[in-house]
């Protein structure tokens, strides 16, 4: 079983050995014996010396002898042999001063300043003691004739202890120099993750460890809280355990000593492994370096190391806190939009883990937020964050990039649309509520790594918007043509906005006929946008764009003004009590000033409200029935008439239809067009009958033949509109048409 000792403040530290086990408290952990080089050209001197010192121990270690029989041979030996403690050197060998020349070579050429040199000679006249000691860097001078075992032992013991102290000083100097370099590297790190990675790898190098390194972090205020120590970083051998409690993954013998280290706030060795406890002001950490034996580790150096690292750790955590404020979402504790963009800017560095980018939008989140309260909405977002993090693969990084939109970055296998959507198969908790929710997903596969993070988000958002509009599919993948279409949409919006404010839009009118009296009773105002080439843009294209941008609110007010102007012009020309129907979209209803705007415009032009009819579609009614019904009731009380346009094409609710304050139903052209061309007109008949049952007037649009007109007339339809009577026309042509129609039918 490996020995396991606490690091103390006195003496040297041996891997797997207590300092109290070492003679005099001083031991070189990485040397089994002291190397002594005997340099003499007389073989019997070698024999006598080794015999005299056989079995001797100095500072707890035996002596190991090396032999050289000339200065040249000794020089070569010292070039290759490491950690020679003492050279016992003869002066006279191949020349009278060969030993003295070798002393200079050892110090100056080989740069061996720590090695101790004992000079001995049998011919003192060749090397006077005082002169040699003053001029040459030697440590002792003895005569062969005076050398006794006791004298030799005394000189050698003093030399070895001197060498030992110099080695310790050199070791400490080297360690502290390398620690200073390491500190500079740690301080240069720009985030906490890179700081910890740098700490582990540089510590392995500093302590010359041959195994992996692991750093545990505890940010709890209770240093001794063992349950809070989790793996913050580990080298490749253990990198998969990040975020795990150390007790779950580390060897049992390490766990036992870790608990002792944490409780005692001390550092330990466990066999060949080193446990370094780092108590900083803001947290506590434990650095584990495996296979650090047989490197020299002094307690003073350990103390210096842990003190320096503790200070660096505090500074880095402060940087992390600042970074968290900038890059962390406070509600979900996920990285935020800023971090998402920054990561996407460097997505090329992620390798396979950056193959897919996704945006996940929670459907109808505002309804949940409004219905259950903001607290429940916040709980729901936290549940979504936890669900995505727990159910998606570990290589997926989850971000919160907007109120109810989450960003994902991961590999192709991890971020398939089916896997993302499967995260929402089960209901999620929102406080006390368990709520089933759906999500829409936009995905970009293999994003262009040459473009910016914002550009990647833009592409992914295009796919998300497609998914939101798709009735059948809740996920959509980005394709280049989508961006082309988006660019086209943006250009159309720009042109529409410019043309509207440059007064290039037009209002045309399509007459409406009273079938029973065969009399024109009004017209529908239809918006026209010239395309600059003699034609017009389709309303099916630009009306949704105007609604999307909110421009429809201003356009709607302008169309209402044109309708009022037209009512006045028709009245002046004798066409009294003719109404103009104006289409109203949902964004107009949601404008809090909508009713006031309608009343203000008609009052401005002195138009009787009964001459203005407001047409709304079923989809508008179903979008927000409360808002619509409230607005319509106000308008009805003011005297305006209301018609449901394109009735039958939406998702009608008869209960809502019965509650709506409306005057008229418009039968959509889809139910009219086949009459006389093989169609039986049964749906048109059903709608006309429904309108009659509800006490509403009914107008059929899309009448293009006499047969179609006679068909709806026989069913009791009140009014008609279509090409059979007249196409949409400008205001001037409408006035001409009215005069001609009246003269023809009166």
C-alpha positions in Angstrom: 0.0 0.0 0.0 1.5 3.4 -0.9 2.6 5.7 1.9 0.6 8.9 2.3 1.9 11.8 4.2 0.9 15.4 4.9 3.2 18.2 3.6 4.9 19.9 6.5 6.7 23.1 6.8 10.2 21.7 7.7 12.7 19.8 5.6 12.1 18.2 2.2 9.1 16.4 0.8 9.5 12.9 -0.6 6.8 11.5 -2.8 5.2 8.9 -0.6 7.4 9.7 2.4 7.0 11.8 5.6 9.6 14.4 6.3 10.0 12.9 9.8 11.3 9.7 8.2 14.4 11.5 6.8 17.7 11.9 8.6 18.2 15.5 9.7 15.1 16.4 7.9 17.2 16.8 4.7 17.0 14.3 1.8 17.3 14.4 -1.9 14.2 12.6 -3.2 15.5 12.0 -6.7 19.0 10.6 -5.8 19.7 7.1 -4.4 23.3 7.9 -3.5 25.9 10.7 -3.7 28.1 10.5 -6.8 31.8 11.0 -6.0 34.2 11.2 -8.9 37.8 10.1 -8.0 40.4 11.6 -10.4 43.9 10.2 -10.0 46.5 8.6 -12.3 47.4 6.1 -9.6 45.0 3.1 -9.5 45.9 2.2 -5.9 44.7 5.6 -4.8 41.3 4.7 -6.3 41.3 1.4 -4.4 42.3 2.9 -1.1 39.7 5.7 -1.3 36.8 3.4 -2.1 37.9 0.9 0.6 38.2 3.7 3.2 34.7 5.1 2.4 33.0 1.8 1.8 29.6 1.6 3.6 29.7 5.2 4.6 26.4 7.1 4.7 26.2 10.9 4.6 22.9 12.7 5.0 21.1 9.4 4.8 22.6 8.2 1.5 25.5 5.9 0.5 28.3 6.9 -1.8 28.5 6.0 -5.4 32.1 6.2 -6.9 33.1 7.1 -10.5 36.7 6.8 -11.6 38.9 8.8 -14.0 42.6 8.3 -14.5 43.4 11.6 -16.2 42.1 15.2 -16.4 40.9 14.6 -19.9 39.0 11.5 -18.9 37.5 13.3 -16.0 36.4 16.2 -18.2 34.6 13.8 -20.6 32.9 12.0 -17.7 31.6 15.3 -16.3 30.2 16.2 -19.7 27.9 13.2 -19.7 27.4 12.3 -16.0 24.7 14.2 -14.2 24.5 15.2 -10.5 28.1 14.5 -9.5 28.3 15.9 -6.0 32.1 15.8 -5.3 35.3 15.5 -7.3 38.3 14.2 -5.3 41.0 15.5 -7.7 44.8 14.9 -7.9 46.9 17.9 -9.0 49.7 16.2 -10.8 48.6 13.8 -13.5 49.4 14.0 -17.2 51.0 17.3 -16.4 52.2 19.0 -13.2 49.1 21.3 -13.1 46.6 19.0 -14.9 44.3 19.0 -11.8 44.3 22.8 -11.5 43.6 23.3 -15.2 40.6 20.8 -14.8 39.3 23.0 -11.9 39.1 26.0 -14.3 37.5 23.8 -17.0 34.9 22.5 -14.6 33.9 25.9 -13.4 34.2 28.0 -16.6 33.8 25.6 -19.5 31.3 23.1 -18.0 29.6 25.8 -15.8 29.4 23.4 -12.9 29.3 25.8 -10.0 27.5 23.6 -7.5 29.9 20.6 -7.7 32.3 20.4 -4.8 36.0 19.9 -5.5 38.5 18.4 -2.9 42.0 18.9 -4.2 44.6 16.4 -2.9 48.3 16.0 -3.9 51.3 14.0 -2.9 53.7 16.8 -4.0 52.8 20.0 -2.1 55.5 22.0 -3.7 53.7 21.9 -7.0 50.5 23.4 -5.5 51.0 25.5 -2.4 47.8 25.3 -0.2 47.3 29.0 0.4 47.8 30.0 -3.2 45.6 27.3 -4.6 42.8 28.0 -2.2 42.9 31.7 -2.9 43.2 31.4 -6.7 41.1 28.4 -7.6 37.5 27.7 -6.8 38.0 24.6 -4.7 36.4 23.5 -1.4 39.2 21.7 0.4 42.8 20.8 0.1 44.4 17.7 1.6 47.8 16.0 1.3 47.8 12.3 0.4 50.4 11.7 3.1 48.1 13.2 5.7 44.9 11.6 4.5 43.4 9.4 7.1 39.9 7.8 6.8 38.7 10.3 9.4 40.2 13.3 7.5 38.8 12.0 4.2 35.3 11.4 5.7 35.3 14.9 7.3 36.2 16.6 4.1 33.8 14.6 2.0 30.9 15.1 4.5 31.4 18.9 4.6 31.6 19.0 0.7 28.4 16.9 0.3 26.4 19.0 2.8 27.6 22.1 1.0 26.6 20.6 -2.4 23.3 19.6 -0.9 22.5 23.2 0.2 23.6 24.6 -3.1 21.3 22.2 -4.9 18.4 23.2 -2.8 19.1 26.9 -3.4 19.4 26.2 -7.2 16.2 24.1 -7.1 14.3 26.8 -5.3 15.6 29.5 -7.6 14.7 27.4 -10.7 11.3 26.5 -9.3 10.5 30.1 -8.4 11.7 31.3 -11.8 9.4 28.8 -13.6 6.6 29.7 -11.2 7.0 33.4 -12.1 6.8 32.5 -15.8 3.7 30.4 -15.0 2.1 33.3 -13.1 2.6 35.6 -16.1 0.9 33.0 -18.3 -2.0 32.6 -15.9 -2.5 36.4 -15.6 -2.6 36.7 -19.4 -5.6 34.4 -19.7 -8.7 36.2 -20.8 -11.4 33.9 -19.3 -11.8 31.5 -16.5 -11.9 28.3 -18.6 -8.6 29.1 -20.3 -7.1 30.1 -16.8 -7.9 26.7 -15.4 -6.7 24.9 -18.5 -3.4 26.8 -18.3 -3.1 26.1 -14.5 -3.4 22.4 -14.9 -1.1 22.0 -17.9 1.6 24.4 -16.6 1.5 22.7 -13.1 2.1 19.3 -14.7 5.1 20.8 -16.4 6.3 22.7 -13.3 6.2 19.5 -11.1 7.3 17.3 -14.0 4.3 15.0 -13.6 4.0 12.1 -16.0 0.3 11.5 -15.5 -3.0 13.5 -15.9 -3.9 16.6 -13.9 -7.3 17.4 -12.4 -8.5 20.7 -10.8 -11.5 20.7 -8.4 -13.3 23.9 -7.6 -15.6 24.8 -4.7 -17.3 28.2 -4.9 -19.3 27.5 -1.7 -18.5 29.8 1.2 -17.9 26.7 3.3 -14.4 25.5 2.4 -15.0 22.2 4.1 -18.2 21.5 2.2 -16.9 18.4 0.3 -20.1 18.0 -1.7 -19.3 21.2 -3.5 -16.0 20.2 -5.0 -16.5 19.4 -8.6 -14.2 18.7 -11.5 -13.7 22.0 -13.2 -11.0 20.8 -15.6 -9.0 17.7 -16.3 -6.5 16.7 -19.0 -7.4 14.4 -21.8 -7.4 11.2 -19.8 -10.3 12.5 -17.6 -11.8 15.4 -19.6 -15.2 13.7 -19.8 -15.8 14.1 -16.1 -16.1 17.9 -16.1 -18.8 19.1 -13.7 -18.9 15.8 -11.8 -18.3 15.4 -8.1 -14.8 14.1 -7.4 -16.1 11.2 -5.2 -17.9 9.8 -8.3 -15.0 9.4 -10.6 -11.6 9.5 -8.8 -9.8 6.4 -7.3 -10.8 5.6 -3.8 -7.4 6.1 -2.3 -7.3 9.6 -3.8 -10.8 10.3 -2.6 -9.9 9.4 1.0 -6.9 11.7 1.0 -8.9 14.4 -0.8 -11.4 14.5 2.1 -8.5 14.8 4.5 -6.9 17.6 2.5 -10.2 19.5 2.3 -11.0 19.1 6.0 -7.4 20.0 7.1 -6.8 22.5 4.3 -3.5 20.8 3.7 -1.6 19.2 0.8 -0.8 15.5 0.6 1.0 12.9 -1.4 -0.7 9.6 -2.2 1.9 7.2 -3.6 3.3 8.9 -6.6 0.5 11.5 -6.8 0.4 15.0 -5.4 -2.7 16.7 -3.9 -2.3 20.5 -3.6 -4.9 22.4 -1.6 -5.4 26.0 -2.8 -7.5 28.1 -0.4 -8.2 31.5 -2.1 -10.4 34.2 -0.6 -13.3 33.7 -2.9 -13.3 29.9 -3.3 -11.1 26.8 -2.6 -9.6 24.5 -5.1 -7.7 21.3 -5.2 -5.1 20.5 -7.8 -4.3 16.8 -8.3 -1.1 15.9 -10.2 -0.7 12.2 -11.0 2.6 10.4 -11.3 4.7 13.3 -9.8 7.3 10.9 -8.3 10.3 11.0 -8.0 10.5 14.8 -8.4 11.9 17.0 -5.5 9.1 18.8 -3.8 9.9 21.1 -0.8 7.2 22.3 1.5 8.4 25.9 1.2 8.0 25.7 -2.6 4.6 24.1 -2.2 3.6 26.9 0.1 4.8 29.5 -2.4 3.0 27.7 -5.2 -0.4 27.5 -3.5 -0.1 31.1 -2.3 0.6 32.4 -5.8 -2.1 30.2 -7.4 -4.7 31.3 -4.7 -4.1 34.9 -5.6 -4.3 34.1 -9.4 -7.5 32.1 -8.8 -9.2 35.0 -7.0 -8.3 37.4 -9.9 -9.5 34.9 -12.5 -12.8 34.3 -10.7 -13.3 38.0 -10.5 -12.8 38.1 -14.2 -15.2 35.2 -14.5 -17.9 37.1 -12.5 -17.4 40.1 -14.8 -17.6 37.8 -17.8 -20.8 36.1 -16.4 -22.5 39.5 -16.2 -21.6 40.1 -19.8 -22.1 36.6 -21.1 -24.6 34.8 -18.8 -28.4 35.0 -18.8 -29.4 35.7 -15.2 -32.7 33.7 -15.4 -31.6 30.4 -16.9 -27.9 30.6 -16.1 -27.2 29.8 -19.8 -24.8 31.7 -22.0 -26.6 34.7 -23.5 -27.0 36.1 -27.0 -23.7 38.0 -26.8 -21.8 34.7 -26.0 -23.8 33.0 -28.8 -22.6 35.6 -31.3 -19.0 35.5 -30.0 -19.0 31.6 -30.3 -20.4 31.7 -33.8 -17.7 34.2 -34.8 -15.2 31.5 -34.0 -17.3 28.5 -35.0 -14.4 27.2 -37.1 -12.5 26.4 -33.9 -15.3 24.1 -32.7 -14.6 21.3 -35.2 -17.4 18.7 -35.4 -19.2 20.4 -32.4 -19.9 23.4 -34.7 -21.5 21.6 -37.6 -25.1 22.7 -36.7 -26.6 25.9 -35.4 -30.3 26.0 -34.3 -32.8 28.5 -33.0 -35.7 27.2 -30.9 -38.8 29.4 -30.4 -41.5 28.5 -27.8 -44.9 28.7 -29.4 -47.5 31.0 -27.8 -45.2 31.9 -24.9 -46.8 35.3 -24.6 -50.1 33.7 -24.0 -48.7 31.6 -21.1 -46.9 34.7 -19.7 -50.1 36.8 -19.9 -52.4 34.0 -18.7 -50.4 32.6 -15.8 -48.2 35.5 -14.9 -44.6 36.4 -15.5 -43.4 34.2 -12.7 -44.9 31.2 -14.3 -43.4 32.3 -17.6 -40.0 32.5 -16.0 -40.3 29.1 -14.5 -41.3 27.7 -17.8 -38.2 29.2 -19.5 -36.0 27.6 -16.8 -37.7 24.3 -17.4 -37.1 24.6 -21.1 -33.4 25.4 -20.4 -33.1 22.4 -18.1 -34.9 20.1 -20.6 -32.7 21.1 -23.5 -29.5 20.7 -21.5 -30.5 17.3 -20.0 -31.9 15.7 -23.1 -29.6 16.8 -25.9 -26.1 15.4 -26.2 -23.3 16.6 -24.0 -21.5 18.2 -27.0 -24.5 20.6 -27.5 -24.2 24.0 -26.0 -27.5 25.7 -25.1 -27.9 29.5 -25.2 -30.8 31.9 -24.4 -30.7 34.4 -27.2 -34.1 36.2 -26.8 -37.1 36.2 -24.5 -38.4 32.8 -25.6 -35.8 31.8 -28.1 -32.9 29.4 -27.4 -29.8 28.9 -29.5 -28.1 25.5 -29.9 -24.6 24.7 -31.3 -23.5 21.1 -31.7 -22.7 18.2 -34.1 -24.8 16.9 -36.9 -25.7 13.7 -35.0 -26.7 15.7 -31.9 -28.9 18.4 -33.5 -31.3 16.7 -35.8 -34.7 18.4 -35.9 -36.4 15.2 -34.5 -34.1 15.2 -31.5 -34.7 18.8 -30.7 -38.5 18.6 -31.1 -38.6 15.4 -29.0 -37.4 17.5 -26.0 -40.9 19.0 -26.0 -42.9 15.7 -26.2 -43.6 15.8 -22.4 -45.2 18.8 -20.6 -42.9 21.2 -18.7 -43.2 22.6 -15.2 -44.0 26.2 -14.8 -44.2 26.7 -11.1 -47.3 24.8 -9.9 -48.4 24.2 -13.5 -47.6 21.4 -15.9 -47.9 22.8 -19.4 -47.7 21.0 -22.8 -45.9 23.3 -25.2 -44.6 23.1 -28.8 -41.6 24.7 -30.3 -40.5 25.9 -33.8 -37.0 25.2 -34.9 -34.8 26.8 -37.5 -31.5 25.0 -38.4 -28.4 25.9 -40.3 -26.2 22.9 -41.2 -22.5 23.4 -41.8 -22.6 27.2 -41.6 -20.1 29.2 -43.6 -17.2 29.7 -41.3 -16.0 32.7 -43.2 -19.0 34.8 -42.3 -19.8 36.5 -39.0 -21.8 35.1 -36.1 -24.6 37.7 -36.8 -24.8 36.4 -40.4 -25.2 32.8 -39.2 -27.9 33.9 -36.8 -29.6 35.7 -39.6 -29.6 32.6 -41.8 -30.9 30.4 -39.0 -33.6 32.9 -38.2 -34.8 32.8 -41.8 -35.2 29.1 -41.4 -37.0 29.7 -38.0 -39.4 32.1 -39.6 -40.2 29.6 -42.3 -40.9 27.0 -39.6 -43.3 29.4 -37.9 -45.3 29.9 -41.0 -45.3 26.2 -42.0 -48.6 24.5 -41.0 -47.3 21.0 -41.3 -43.7 21.1 -40.2 -42.4 22.6 -37.0 -38.7 22.6 -38.1 -37.1 24.1 -41.2 -33.5 24.0 -42.6 -31.8 27.0 -44.0 -31.1 27.1 -47.7 -29.4 29.8 -49.7 -32.5 30.6 -51.8 -34.3 31.5 -48.6 -31.9 34.3 -48.1 -32.5 35.5 -51.6 -36.2 35.5 -51.0 -35.7 37.4 -47.7 -33.6 39.9 -49.5 -36.3 40.3 -52.1 -38.9 40.8 -49.3 -36.8 43.4 -47.6 -36.4 45.2 -51.0 -40.1 45.0 -51.6 -40.8 46.4 -48.1 -38.4 49.3 -48.8 -40.0 50.1 -52.1 -43.5 49.8 -50.7 -42.6 52.2 -47.9 -41.0 54.7 -50.3 -43.8 54.5 -52.8 -46.5 55.0 -50.2 -44.9 58.1 -48.7 -44.2 59.3 -52.3 -48.0 59.0 -52.9 -47.5 56.5 -55.7 -50.1 54.0 -54.3 -53.7 54.1 -55.8 -57.2 53.2 -54.7 -59.4 51.6 -57.2 -63.1 50.8 -56.8 -65.2 47.8 -57.8 -69.0 48.5 -57.9 -71.5 46.5 -55.8 -75.0 45.8 -57.1 -78.4 45.4 -55.3 -79.7 42.3 -57.0 -83.4 42.9 -56.2 -83.4 46.6 -57.4 -80.7 46.1 -60.1 -79.1 49.2 -58.7 -75.5 50.2 -57.8 -75.4 50.8 -54.1 -71.7 51.2 -53.5 -68.2 49.9 -54.2 -65.3 48.2 -52.5 -62.1 50.2 -52.2 -59.1 48.1 -53.5 -55.5 49.1 -53.0 -53.3 49.2 -56.1 -49.4 49.5 -56.2 -48.0 50.3 -59.6 -44.9 48.2 -60.5 -43.3 50.9 -62.7 -43.7 48.9 -65.9 -47.4 49.6 -66.6 -48.7 46.8 -64.3 -49.4 46.4 -60.6 -48.0 44.3 -57.8 -50.3 41.6 -56.5 -52.1 42.5 -53.3 -51.5 38.9 -52.2 -47.8 39.8 -52.2 -47.6 43.3 -50.8 -50.5 43.4 -48.3 -48.8 40.7 -46.0 -45.6 42.7 -46.2 -47.4 45.9 -45.2 -49.0 44.0 -42.3 -45.7 42.5 -41.3 -44.0 45.9 -41.0 -47.0 47.7 -39.5 -47.1 50.0 -42.5 -50.7 48.8 -43.1 -51.9 51.0 -40.2 -50.8 54.2 -42.1 -51.9 52.7 -45.4 -55.3 51.8 -43.9 -55.9 55.3 -42.7 -55.0 56.7 -46.1 -57.3 54.3 -47.9 -60.1 55.3 -45.5 -59.5 59.0 -46.3 -59.6 58.2 -50.1 -62.9 56.3 -49.5 -64.4 59.3 -47.7 -63.2 61.7 -50.4 -64.9 59.3 -53.0 -68.1 59.2 -51.0 -68.2 63.0 -51.1 -67.5 63.1 -54.8 -70.3 60.7 -55.6 -72.7 62.6 -53.4 -71.8 65.8 -55.2 -72.6 64.1 -58.5 -76.0 62.9 -57.3 -75.1 59.4 -56.2 -76.4 59.7 -52.7 -76.4 57.0 -50.0 -73.7 55.0 -51.9 -71.3 53.2 -49.4 -67.7 52.5 -49.8 -66.3 49.2 -48.3 -62.8 49.4 -46.8 -60.8 46.4 -45.8 -59.3 46.3 -42.3 -56.4 44.1 -41.2 -55.5 42.8 -37.7 -52.6 45.2 -37.1 -55.2 48.1 -37.5 -57.5 46.5 -34.9 -54.5 46.1 -32.5 -53.8 49.8 -32.8 -55.3 51.2 -29.7 -56.4 54.3 -31.6 -58.2 52.4 -34.4 -61.8 53.3 -33.6 -60.9 56.9 -32.8 -59.0 57.1 -36.1 -62.0 55.8 -38.1 -64.3 58.3 -36.4 -61.8 61.1 -36.8 -61.3 60.6 -40.5 -65.0 60.3 -41.3 -65.7 63.4 -39.2 -63.0 65.3 -40.9 -64.6 64.7 -44.4 -68.1 65.1 -43.1 -69.1 61.6 -44.1 -72.0 59.8 -42.6 -70.8 56.6 -40.9 -73.5 54.6 -42.7 -71.7 55.3 -46.0 -68.5 53.5 -44.8 -68.5 49.8 -44.5 -65.6 48.0 -42.8 -64.7 44.6 -44.2 -62.8 42.1 -42.1 -61.8 38.5 -42.8 -62.5 35.5 -40.7 -58.8 35.1 -39.9 -58.8 38.6 -38.4 -61.8 37.6 -36.2 -60.2 34.4 -35.0 -56.8 36.0 -34.3 -58.0 37.9 -31.3 -61.7 37.8 -30.9 -61.9 39.9 -27.8 -60.1 42.9 -29.4 -62.0 42.6 -32.6 -65.5 42.3 -31.0 -64.8 45.2 -28.7 -63.7 47.4 -31.6 -66.6 46.3 -33.8 -69.2 47.0 -31.1 -67.9 50.6 -30.7 -68.0 51.1 -34.5 -71.5 49.7 -34.8 -72.7 52.1 -32.1 -71.2 54.9 -34.1 -73.2 53.9 -37.1 -70.7 52.1 -39.3 -71.6 48.8 -41.1 -69.4 45.7 -40.9 -69.0 42.9 -43.3 -67.2 39.5 -43.0 -65.1 39.2 -46.2 -64.2 35.9 -47.8 -66.6 34.0 -45.6 -66.2 30.2 -45.6 -62.5 30.1 -46.4 -61.2 30.4 -42.9 -61.7 28.5 -39.7 -65.1 29.8 -38.8 -66.6 29.4 -35.4 -70.4 29.8 -35.6 -70.6 30.7 -32.0 -68.3 33.7 -32.6 -70.2 34.5 -35.8 -73.4 34.7 -33.8 -71.8 37.1 -31.3 -70.2 39.4 -33.9 -71.8 42.8 -34.3 -71.9 42.6 -38.2 -74.3 43.6 -41.0 -73.2 41.5 -43.9 -71.6 38.3 -45.1 -69.6 38.2 -48.3 -69.6 34.8 -50.1 -66.1 34.2 -51.3 -65.4 33.8 -55.0 -64.2 30.3 -54.5 -67.8 29.1 -53.9 -69.0 31.0 -57.0 -66.5 30.3 -59.7 -67.7 26.8 -60.6 -71.4 27.6 -60.9 -72.3 27.1 -64.5 -69.1 25.2 -65.1 -70.1 21.9 -63.5 -70.3 23.1 -59.9 -73.5 22.7 -57.9 -73.0 25.9 -55.8 -74.1 24.0 -52.6 -71.6 25.8 -50.4 -72.7 29.2 -51.7 -76.3 28.2 -51.1 -75.4 27.1 -47.5 -73.7 30.4 -46.7 -76.6 32.4 -48.2 -79.1 30.4 -46.1 -76.9 30.9 -43.0 -76.8 34.6 -43.5 -80.6 34.8 -43.9 -81.1 32.7 -40.7 -78.8 35.1 -38.8 -80.6 38.1 -40.2 -77.6 39.3 -42.2 -77.5 40.7 -45.7 -75.4 38.6 -48.1 -73.2 39.8 -50.9 -71.7 37.3 -53.4 -68.3 38.4 -54.9 -66.7 37.0 -58.0 -69.8 37.1 -60.1 -68.5 36.7 -63.7 -71.5 35.3 -65.6 -75.2 35.9 -65.9 -75.9 32.4 -64.8 -73.9 32.9 -61.6 -75.8 36.1 -60.9 -79.2 34.5 -61.5 -78.2 31.5 -59.3 -77.4 33.6 -56.2 -80.4 35.9 -56.9 -82.8 32.9 -56.8 -81.3 31.9 -53.5 -82.2 35.3 -52.0 -78.7 36.8 -52.1 -79.1 40.5 -51.6 -76.0 41.9 -53.5 -73.3 40.9 -55.9 -69.9 42.1 -57.0 -67.8 40.9 -59.9 -66.5 41.3 -63.4 -69.9 40.5 -64.8 -70.9 44.1 -63.8 -67.5 45.8 -63.7 -63.9 45.3 -63.0 -62.0 47.4 -60.4 -61.4 50.9 -61.7 -59.9 54.3 -60.8 -62.1 56.9 -59.1 -62.6 58.9 -62.3 -63.8 55.9 -64.2 -66.1 54.9 -61.4 -68.0 58.1 -61.7 -68.3 57.6 -65.5 -69.5 54.0 -64.9 -72.1 55.1 -62.4 -73.6 57.7 -64.8 -73.7 55.2 -67.7 -75.1 52.4 -65.6 -77.9 54.7 -64.3 -78.8 56.0 -67.7 -78.9 52.4 -69.1 -81.0 50.9 -66.3 -83.4 53.8 -65.6 
